[in-house]
Amino acid sequence: MRSKGSAAELEARRRLAVERVGEGWKRRDVAAFLGVHPETVGEWVRAHAAGGDVALAAKPHPGRQPFLTPDQEKQ
């Protein structure tokens, strides 16, 4: 289930989690603070270690392709 918030807000949460772990917080404490599962914090930390800040960036999710063609939509 996706957490509530805009893409920018969720990205900020991921960055905050990685920052707190880097400051010495325990993952379970960061998870409790942010309201996520401790394994989620671990995934964020691993992603950051492997890919840096880019790995925590929000990614666009365009959604499902439309069923109608542009001509059909005009009708």
Summary of the structure (lengths in Angstrom):
residues: 75
radius of gyration: 17.3
end to end distance: 36.8
largest distance: 60.3
contacts: 149
relative contact order: 0.14
helix: 64%
strand: 0%
